[in-house]
């Protein structure tokens, strides 16, 4: 694990950036290339919901010139390099389809460098300072902001001028750094929720819980029925963040959550935060044991096999279901305090950046194509676990799960990204991950809050 020297020294230090809620593996590094393959802090603190359910099937006029990105895209030839963290089979194949479509239309090939997800995150600071690919996968929120502030990215306001009307205000904010320039092209997003198999609920007579008390009652019933109530795998460190995020937002509200994790305006030793951890500890009897030795994919398998009844994760969990298996649904993380409600939804945004080397016309052409509904819908044909970011993308062929995802995101009054996207990278990965994992071992609410606060004081004042 690389260790951070602080945000101010990020240009000289390797920042550990672990995978966050993206549905990819922390498995063995695999680098591939193909010369014929072609294819926010502002967002984190915005209270705008992300619109994902555009009804139009035609594409608005864009930088590529007409209603079809591929029909009028420039034929530049040449090659553009692409750094990808999408190492799992489903998203990797879906990206390949996108690149193939881009190459067919533009005669520009895409040289793809695929690295396993966690390795990509852990080494990205060195990667961006060394010899990065021109275009790369990345995230909205502070993850984009941090590297833009270091001068490691190429602004793309000129690219955005061609398709800005195709994105909601929330996505535009998610793509804009503190200097007012745009650096990010959103591609897809997805909600975190509680996933389950409807057939199991029907067979057992289970009712979807609407409150935390009802969730605990249901979990106790599942235990009696021989099921693991809640699947859980935290070997990679980041999955536990989703449970913390939801509990904190359900107990203390969205603004308190953001003031705690994004800016440290609130203290981790505030009794309100201790309540979050105490409440979480109350769920421990229902969590799958041995979570720290299990990946999220392995935990997903227990849901697939009907050994577990529920799973708190992003909708990318559907990538682990066999092809054609549609026996999957979800419900919103339940209410804890009726005064707070359930208006906050965790819905991370994935997309693309141009590195400092991304100055070629080919790299900008690829970014323009990736912003189009055509590219995003091509991707969704293979990976139906997410929804398109472009609001003009047709939802006509969305699966029931995608339609439900769009509805949940669209109903939100506030959208959080995810803790390790909403917070500073030098705090989220080297501090929060081990702190949460220690809490999962000992359940000590006092210890975890004191530890987090002591380190936050140092990091957020650096």
MARKE-686727 format. One record per residue (C-alpha): x, y, z. Coordinates in steps of 0.05 Angstrom, whole numbers, padded with zeros to 5 digits. Last residue first. Example, Ala and Ser with C-alpha at 12.3 -4.5 7.8 and 13.67 -1.06 7.14 Angstrom:
MARKE-686727
{X:00273	Y:-00021	Z:00143};
{X:00246	Y:-00090	Z:00156};
This chain:
MARKE-686727
{X:-00054	Y:00407	Z:00121};
{X:-00114	Y:00426	Z:00164};
{X:-00157	Y:00370	Z:00138};
{X:-00103	Y:00318	Z:00149};
{X:-00084	Y:00334	Z:00220};
{X:-00154	Y:00342	Z:00249};
{X:-00178	Y:00282	Z:00208};
{X:-00125	Y:00238	Z:00241};
{X:-00149	Y:00252	Z:00312};
{X:-00222	Y:00250	Z:00291};
{X:-00217	Y:00182	Z:00258};
{X:-00182	Y:00151	Z:00318};
{X:-00231	Y:00181	Z:00368};
{X:-00291	Y:00157	Z:00327};
{X:-00263	Y:00087	Z:00319};
{X:-00244	Y:00079	Z:00392};
{X:-00310	Y:00103	Z:00421};
{X:-00352	Y:00059	Z:00374};
{X:-00313	Y:-00005	Z:00391};
{X:-00346	Y:-00060	Z:00350};
{X:-00281	Y:-00101	Z:00354};
{X:-00270	Y:-00131	Z:00285};
{X:-00317	Y:-00089	Z:00243};
{X:-00290	Y:-00028	Z:00279};
{X:-00220	Y:-00048	Z:00258};
{X:-00244	Y:-00052	Z:00186};
{X:-00276	Y:00016	Z:00192};
{X:-00212	Y:00047	Z:00218};
{X:-00170	Y:00012	Z:00166};
{X:-00213	Y:00041	Z:00110};
{X:-00222	Y:00110	Z:00140};
{X:-00148	Y:00127	Z:00148};
{X:-00105	Y:00106	Z:00089};
{X:-00163	Y:00106	Z:00038};
{X:-00211	Y:00161	Z:00057};
{X:-00162	Y:00211	Z:00088};
{X:-00108	Y:00221	Z:00035};
{X:-00161	Y:00214	Z:-00019};
{X:-00201	Y:00272	Z:00011};
{X:-00275	Y:00257	Z:00020};
{X:-00335	Y:00252	Z:-00027};
{X:-00302	Y:00199	Z:-00071};
{X:-00279	Y:00154	Z:-00015};
{X:-00344	Y:00164	Z:00021};
{X:-00389	Y:00151	Z:-00039};
{X:-00423	Y:00198	Z:-00088};
{X:-00478	Y:00230	Z:-00048};
{X:-00542	Y:00253	Z:-00081};
{X:-00596	Y:00296	Z:-00048};
{X:-00670	Y:00303	Z:-00062};
{X:-00673	Y:00234	Z:-00091};
{X:-00731	Y:00211	Z:-00134};
{X:-00690	Y:00211	Z:-00198};
{X:-00638	Y:00164	Z:-00168};
{X:-00691	Y:00115	Z:-00146};
{X:-00729	Y:00119	Z:-00212};
{X:-00665	Y:00110	Z:-00253};
{X:-00647	Y:00049	Z:-00212};
{X:-00717	Y:00020	Z:-00219};
{X:-00713	Y:00028	Z:-00294};
{X:-00644	Y:-00004	Z:-00295};
{X:-00670	Y:-00064	Z:-00255};
{X:-00731	Y:-00071	Z:-00300};
{X:-00683	Y:-00075	Z:-00359};
{X:-00674	Y:-00012	Z:-00400};
{X:-00689	Y:-00020	Z:-00474};
{X:-00734	Y:00041	Z:-00481};
{X:-00691	Y:00083	Z:-00435};
{X:-00666	Y:00125	Z:-00493};
{X:-00604	Y:00167	Z:-00480};
{X:-00621	Y:00241	Z:-00481};
{X:-00602	Y:00250	Z:-00407};
{X:-00530	Y:00228	Z:-00419};
{X:-00508	Y:00192	Z:-00356};
{X:-00532	Y:00123	Z:-00378};
{X:-00555	Y:00073	Z:-00326};
{X:-00517	Y:00017	Z:-00291};
{X:-00525	Y:-00059	Z:-00281};
{X:-00543	Y:-00071	Z:-00354};
{X:-00471	Y:-00084	Z:-00374};
{X:-00470	Y:-00115	Z:-00444};
{X:-00521	Y:-00073	Z:-00480};
{X:-00506	Y:-00017	Z:-00431};
{X:-00440	Y:-00003	Z:-00465};
{X:-00473	Y:00010	Z:-00532};
{X:-00524	Y:00054	Z:-00497};
{X:-00467	Y:00096	Z:-00469};
{X:-00432	Y:00103	Z:-00537};
{X:-00497	Y:00122	Z:-00573};
{X:-00518	Y:00169	Z:-00517};
{X:-00456	Y:00210	Z:-00532};
{X:-00404	Y:00231	Z:-00480};
{X:-00358	Y:00173	Z:-00499};
{X:-00357	Y:00200	Z:-00571};
{X:-00335	Y:00269	Z:-00548};
{X:-00281	Y:00239	Z:-00504};
{X:-00256	Y:00197	Z:-00563};
{X:-00253	Y:00259	Z:-00607};
{X:-00214	Y:00295	Z:-00553};
{X:-00163	Y:00239	Z:-00551};
{X:-00158	Y:00238	Z:-00627};
{X:-00146	Y:00313	Z:-00631};
{X:-00085	Y:00302	Z:-00587};
{X:-00074	Y:00337	Z:-00520};
{X:-00086	Y:00279	Z:-00472};
{X:-00015	Y:00276	Z:-00444};
{X:-00035	Y:00317	Z:-00383};
{X:-00087	Y:00264	Z:-00371};
{X:-00156	Y:00269	Z:-00403};
{X:-00210	Y:00243	Z:-00356};
{X:-00267	Y:00194	Z:-00362};
{X:-00332	Y:00171	Z:-00328};
{X:-00364	Y:00140	Z:-00267};
{X:-00416	Y:00175	Z:-00224};
{X:-00434	Y:00148	Z:-00155};
{X:-00507	Y:00144	Z:-00132};
{X:-00517	Y:00144	Z:-00057};
{X:-00588	Y:00167	Z:-00046};
{X:-00614	Y:00218	Z:00005};
{X:-00689	Y:00227	Z:00010};
{X:-00701	Y:00171	Z:00059};
{X:-00730	Y:00207	Z:00120};
{X:-00695	Y:00254	Z:00167};
{X:-00752	Y:00267	Z:00215};
{X:-00775	Y:00195	Z:00207};
{X:-00708	Y:00172	Z:00235};
{X:-00679	Y:00105	Z:00213};
{X:-00712	Y:00096	Z:00145};
{X:-00692	Y:00038	Z:00102};
{X:-00637	Y:00034	Z:00048};
{X:-00678	Y:00035	Z:-00015};
{X:-00704	Y:-00031	Z:-00041};
{X:-00672	Y:-00078	Z:-00092};
{X:-00688	Y:-00129	Z:-00145};
{X:-00657	Y:-00191	Z:-00175};
{X:-00686	Y:-00253	Z:-00207};
{X:-00667	Y:-00230	Z:-00277};
{X:-00618	Y:-00287	Z:-00291};
{X:-00607	Y:-00283	Z:-00366};
{X:-00532	Y:-00283	Z:-00360};
{X:-00512	Y:-00309	Z:-00292};
{X:-00511	Y:-00257	Z:-00236};
{X:-00444	Y:-00226	Z:-00218};
{X:-00454	Y:-00164	Z:-00260};
{X:-00518	Y:-00152	Z:-00221};
{X:-00476	Y:-00130	Z:-00161};
{X:-00462	Y:-00069	Z:-00204};
{X:-00526	Y:-00042	Z:-00172};
{X:-00484	Y:-00017	Z:-00114};
{X:-00482	Y:-00055	Z:-00049};
{X:-00520	Y:-00074	Z:00014};
{X:-00537	Y:-00148	Z:00003};
{X:-00598	Y:-00188	Z:00022};
{X:-00623	Y:-00259	Z:00035};
{X:-00558	Y:-00298	Z:00035};
{X:-00551	Y:-00371	Z:00014};
{X:-00594	Y:-00359	Z:-00047};
{X:-00537	Y:-00380	Z:-00094};
{X:-00535	Y:-00311	Z:-00126};
{X:-00536	Y:-00278	Z:-00057};
{X:-00478	Y:-00321	Z:-00034};
{X:-00443	Y:-00304	Z:-00100};
{X:-00448	Y:-00230	Z:-00084};
{X:-00405	Y:-00241	Z:-00022};
{X:-00352	Y:-00273	Z:-00066};
{X:-00355	Y:-00214	Z:-00113};
{X:-00350	Y:-00164	Z:-00056};
{X:-00286	Y:-00197	Z:-00035};
{X:-00282	Y:-00240	Z:00029};
{X:-00229	Y:-00242	Z:00083};
{X:-00252	Y:-00180	Z:00119};
{X:-00325	Y:-00205	Z:00117};
{X:-00312	Y:-00267	Z:00159};
{X:-00384	Y:-00270	Z:00182};
{X:-00443	Y:-00249	Z:00139};
{X:-00479	Y:-00194	Z:00175};
{X:-00542	Y:-00206	Z:00217};
{X:-00510	Y:-00206	Z:00286};
{X:-00471	Y:-00143	Z:00266};
{X:-00533	Y:-00101	Z:00254};
{X:-00534	Y:-00070	Z:00323};
{X:-00461	Y:-00051	Z:00312};
{X:-00485	Y:-00005	Z:00257};
{X:-00531	Y:00031	Z:00305};
{X:-00473	Y:00041	Z:00353};
{X:-00430	Y:00066	Z:00296};
{X:-00482	Y:00117	Z:00274};
{X:-00496	Y:00138	Z:00346};
{X:-00422	Y:00152	Z:00354};
{X:-00428	Y:00199	Z:00296};
{X:-00484	Y:00238	Z:00329};
{X:-00445	Y:00239	Z:00394};
{X:-00394	Y:00284	Z:00358};
{X:-00326	Y:00249	Z:00361};
{X:-00321	Y:00249	Z:00285};
{X:-00327	Y:00324	Z:00286};
{X:-00366	Y:00366	Z:00237};
{X:-00336	Y:00418	Z:00190};
{X:-00291	Y:00362	Z:00168};
{X:-00297	Y:00384	Z:00094};
{X:-00320	Y:00324	Z:00054};
{X:-00332	Y:00270	Z:00107};
{X:-00365	Y:00308	Z:00164};
{X:-00396	Y:00367	Z:00129};
{X:-00421	Y:00319	Z:00076};
{X:-00454	Y:00274	Z:00127};
{X:-00484	Y:00332	Z:00166};
{X:-00513	Y:00358	Z:00101};
{X:-00543	Y:00291	Z:00081};
{X:-00580	Y:00278	Z:00146};
{X:-00560	Y:00254	Z:00215};
{X:-00591	Y:00185	Z:00223};
{X:-00609	Y:00166	Z:00151};
{X:-00548	Y:00202	Z:00123};
{X:-00501	Y:00171	Z:00174};
{X:-00532	Y:00102	Z:00164};
{X:-00527	Y:00108	Z:00089};
{X:-00455	Y:00130	Z:00087};
{X:-00433	Y:00079	Z:00139};
{X:-00465	Y:00022	Z:00099};
{X:-00432	Y:00046	Z:00035};
{X:-00364	Y:00054	Z:00069};
{X:-00364	Y:-00020	Z:00086};
{X:-00353	Y:-00036	Z:00012};
{X:-00286	Y:00002	Z:00009};
{X:-00237	Y:-00041	Z:00047};
{X:-00217	Y:-00091	Z:-00007};
{X:-00231	Y:-00151	Z:00038};
{X:-00298	Y:-00121	Z:00058};
{X:-00348	Y:-00175	Z:00038};
{X:-00419	Y:-00177	Z:00066};
{X:-00483	Y:-00215	Z:00051};
{X:-00540	Y:-00194	Z:00097};
{X:-00590	Y:-00244	Z:00127};
{X:-00548	Y:-00308	Z:00122};
{X:-00605	Y:-00357	Z:00112};
{X:-00625	Y:-00416	Z:00155};
{X:-00698	Y:-00398	Z:00163};
{X:-00686	Y:-00375	Z:00235};
{X:-00632	Y:-00328	Z:00210};
{X:-00679	Y:-00302	Z:00157};
{X:-00730	Y:-00285	Z:00211};
{X:-00678	Y:-00246	Z:00251};
{X:-00661	Y:-00208	Z:00187};
{X:-00734	Y:-00190	Z:00176};
{X:-00739	Y:-00162	Z:00246};
{X:-00674	Y:-00123	Z:00236};
{X:-00699	Y:-00094	Z:00171};
{X:-00766	Y:-00076	Z:00203};
{X:-00728	Y:-00038	Z:00257};
{X:-00688	Y:-00003	Z:00204};
{X:-00751	Y:00021	Z:00170};
{X:-00785	Y:00006	Z:00103};
{X:-00774	Y:-00069	Z:00103};
{X:-00793	Y:-00110	Z:00040};
{X:-00840	Y:-00165	Z:00063};
{X:-00816	Y:-00237	Z:00067};
{X:-00866	Y:-00293	Z:00052};
{X:-00811	Y:-00345	Z:00047};
{X:-00824	Y:-00365	Z:-00025};
{X:-00839	Y:-00294	Z:-00046};
{X:-00778	Y:-00265	Z:-00013};
{X:-00734	Y:-00319	Z:-00043};
{X:-00763	Y:-00309	Z:-00113};
{X:-00754	Y:-00233	Z:-00106};
{X:-00678	Y:-00243	Z:-00099};
{X:-00647	Y:-00187	Z:-00059};
{X:-00609	Y:-00122	Z:-00064};
{X:-00605	Y:-00067	Z:-00012};
{X:-00587	Y:00000	Z:-00044};
{X:-00529	Y:00036	Z:-00076};
{X:-00550	Y:00071	Z:-00139};
{X:-00518	Y:00073	Z:-00208};
{X:-00481	Y:00121	Z:-00253};
{X:-00457	Y:00122	Z:-00324};
{X:-00411	Y:00159	Z:-00372};
{X:-00395	Y:00227	Z:-00342};
{X:-00340	Y:00266	Z:-00379};
{X:-00292	Y:00299	Z:-00331};
{X:-00243	Y:00358	Z:-00334};
{X:-00288	Y:00419	Z:-00337};
{X:-00259	Y:00486	Z:-00316};
{X:-00285	Y:00530	Z:-00260};
{X:-00220	Y:00529	Z:-00221};
{X:-00253	Y:00488	Z:-00167};
{X:-00266	Y:00431	Z:-00216};
{X:-00326	Y:00419	Z:-00261};
{X:-00349	Y:00350	Z:-00283};
{X:-00395	Y:00337	Z:-00223};
{X:-00425	Y:00405	Z:-00232};
{X:-00444	Y:00387	Z:-00304};
{X:-00473	Y:00321	Z:-00279};
{X:-00516	Y:00357	Z:-00228};
{X:-00538	Y:00409	Z:-00279};
{X:-00565	Y:00353	Z:-00323};
{X:-00529	Y:00332	Z:-00386};
{X:-00547	Y:00335	Z:-00460};
{X:-00545	Y:00411	Z:-00463};
{X:-00470	Y:00407	Z:-00450};
{X:-00458	Y:00368	Z:-00514};
{X:-00414	Y:00409	Z:-00561};
{X:-00386	Y:00459	Z:-00512};
{X:-00362	Y:00401	Z:-00468};
{X:-00304	Y:00386	Z:-00515};
{X:-00279	Y:00458	Z:-00513};
{X:-00285	Y:00458	Z:-00437};
{X:-00239	Y:00397	Z:-00435};
{X:-00185	Y:00414	Z:-00384};
{X:-00123	Y:00369	Z:-00385};
{X:-00106	Y:00334	Z:-00320};
{X:-00045	Y:00330	Z:-00275};
{X:-00046	Y:00403	Z:-00254};
{X:-00048	Y:00384	Z:-00181};
{X:-00116	Y:00417	Z:-00171};
{X:-00144	Y:00374	Z:-00228};
{X:-00118	Y:00313	Z:-00191};
{X:-00157	Y:00327	Z:-00128};
{X:-00220	Y:00351	Z:-00162};
{X:-00229	Y:00286	Z:-00200};
{X:-00228	Y:00241	Z:-00139};
{X:-00262	Y:00296	Z:-00099};
{X:-00327	Y:00282	Z:-00136};
{X:-00331	Y:00247	Z:-00204};
{X:-00295	Y:00182	Z:-00219};
{X:-00241	Y:00154	Z:-00265};
{X:-00227	Y:00118	Z:-00330};
{X:-00170	Y:00143	Z:-00372};
{X:-00155	Y:00181	Z:-00436};
{X:-00084	Y:00199	Z:-00459};
{X:-00049	Y:00142	Z:-00425};
{X:-00002	Y:00162	Z:-00369};
{X:00073	Y:00165	Z:-00373};
{X:00095	Y:00190	Z:-00304};
{X:00058	Y:00240	Z:-00261};
{X:-00010	Y:00210	Z:-00277};
{X:00015	Y:00140	Z:-00263};
{X:00049	Y:00160	Z:-00198};
{X:-00017	Y:00189	Z:-00173};
{X:-00056	Y:00131	Z:-00201};
{X:-00018	Y:00076	Z:-00164};
{X:-00068	Y:00054	Z:-00112};
{X:-00128	Y:00066	Z:-00157};
{X:-00102	Y:00025	Z:-00216};
{X:-00078	Y:-00030	Z:-00170};
{X:-00147	Y:-00033	Z:-00139};
{X:-00182	Y:-00041	Z:-00206};
{X:-00139	Y:-00090	Z:-00242};
{X:-00103	Y:-00058	Z:-00300};
{X:-00127	Y:-00052	Z:-00372};
{X:-00084	Y:-00012	Z:-00422};
{X:-00126	Y:-00004	Z:-00485};
{X:-00096	Y:00022	Z:-00550};
{X:-00156	Y:00053	Z:-00585};
{X:-00157	Y:00057	Z:-00661};
{X:-00179	Y:00118	Z:-00700};
{X:-00216	Y:00101	Z:-00765};
{X:-00270	Y:00148	Z:-00737};
{X:-00334	Y:00109	Z:-00745};
{X:-00308	Y:00038	Z:-00742};
{X:-00258	Y:00057	Z:-00689};
{X:-00311	Y:00088	Z:-00644};
{X:-00357	Y:00028	Z:-00652};
{X:-00300	Y:-00020	Z:-00634};
{X:-00283	Y:00024	Z:-00574};
{X:-00354	Y:00019	Z:-00548};
{X:-00356	Y:-00056	Z:-00558};
{X:-00290	Y:-00062	Z:-00521};
{X:-00319	Y:-00022	Z:-00463};
{X:-00374	Y:-00074	Z:-00456};
{X:-00324	Y:-00131	Z:-00456};
{X:-00284	Y:-00099	Z:-00399};
{X:-00349	Y:-00082	Z:-00362};
{X:-00370	Y:-00155	Z:-00362};
{X:-00303	Y:-00191	Z:-00353};
{X:-00276	Y:-00152	Z:-00293};
{X:-00215	Y:-00109	Z:-00307};
{X:-00249	Y:-00042	Z:-00314};
{X:-00192	Y:00002	Z:-00288};
{X:-00177	Y:00027	Z:-00359};
{X:-00122	Y:00071	Z:-00388};
{X:-00136	Y:00089	Z:-00460};
{X:-00085	Y:00107	Z:-00514};
{X:-00108	Y:00141	Z:-00578};
{X:-00086	Y:00118	Z:-00647};
{X:-00084	Y:00147	Z:-00717};
{X:-00142	Y:00156	Z:-00764};
{X:-00178	Y:00223	Z:-00763};
{X:-00245	Y:00205	Z:-00792};
{X:-00289	Y:00258	Z:-00759};
{X:-00354	Y:00233	Z:-00729};
{X:-00415	Y:00243	Z:-00774};
{X:-00452	Y:00177	Z:-00773};
{X:-00419	Y:00152	Z:-00709};
{X:-00447	Y:00205	Z:-00662};
{X:-00516	Y:00201	Z:-00692};
{X:-00563	Y:00261	Z:-00683};
{X:-00514	Y:00307	Z:-00718};
{X:-00446	Y:00342	Z:-00714};
{X:-00397	Y:00305	Z:-00671};
{X:-00394	Y:00365	Z:-00625};
{X:-00467	Y:00355	Z:-00609};
{X:-00537	Y:00364	Z:-00636};
{X:-00586	Y:00326	Z:-00591};
{X:-00589	Y:00251	Z:-00598};
{X:-00654	Y:00216	Z:-00613};
{X:-00684	Y:00167	Z:-00564};
{X:-00714	Y:00220	Z:-00520};
{X:-00742	Y:00199	Z:-00453};
{X:-00683	Y:00218	Z:-00410};
{X:-00683	Y:00178	Z:-00346};
{X:-00617	Y:00194	Z:-00313};
{X:-00627	Y:00260	Z:-00278};
{X:-00579	Y:00266	Z:-00220};
{X:-00612	Y:00298	Z:-00159};
{X:-00588	Y:00367	Z:-00140};
{X:-00565	Y:00376	Z:-00069};
{X:-00494	Y:00390	Z:-00092};
{X:-00441	Y:00375	Z:-00041};
{X:-00410	Y:00315	Z:-00077};
{X:-00419	Y:00346	Z:-00146};
{X:-00381	Y:00408	Z:-00127};
{X:-00329	Y:00366	Z:-00091};
{X:-00325	Y:00344	Z:-00145};
{X:-00275	Y:00029	Z:-00565};
{X:-00233	Y:00022	Z:-00605};
{X:-00194	Y:-00042	Z:-00610};
{X:-00146	Y:-00048	Z:-00668};
{X:-00084	Y:-00027	Z:-00633};
{X:-00100	Y:-00071	Z:-00575};
{X:-00067	Y:-00071	Z:-00507};
{X:-00073	Y:-00114	Z:-00445};
{X:-00047	Y:-00107	Z:-00375};
{X:-00073	Y:-00154	Z:-00322};
{X:-00060	Y:-00144	Z:-00249};
{X:-00086	Y:-00201	Z:-00206};
{X:-00152	Y:-00189	Z:-00171};
{X:-00180	Y:-00127	Z:-00139};
{X:-00241	Y:-00134	Z:-00183};
{X:-00291	Y:-00086	Z:-00210};
{X:-00362	Y:-00066	Z:-00192};
{X:-00351	Y:00007	Z:-00182};
{X:-00366	Y:00020	Z:-00110};
{X:-00299	Y:00050	Z:-00094};
{X:-00233	Y:00020	Z:-00112};
{X:-00175	Y:00042	Z:-00070};
{X:-00137	Y:00106	Z:-00079};
{X:-00071	Y:00106	Z:-00043};
{X:-00036	Y:00171	Z:-00060};
{X:00036	Y:00166	Z:-00082};
{X:00072	Y:00228	Z:-00060};
{X:00108	Y:00284	Z:-00096};
{X:00049	Y:00316	Z:-00131};
{X:00007	Y:00300	Z:-00071};
{X:00047	Y:00345	Z:-00025};
{X:-00009	Y:00393	Z:-00009};
{X:-00057	Y:00335	Z:-00003};
{X:-00016	Y:00300	Z:00050};
{X:00043	Y:00253	Z:00053};
{X:00004	Y:00194	Z:00029};
{X:00022	Y:00120	Z:00036};
{X:00025	Y:00069	Z:-00018};
{X:00000	Y:00000	Z:00000};
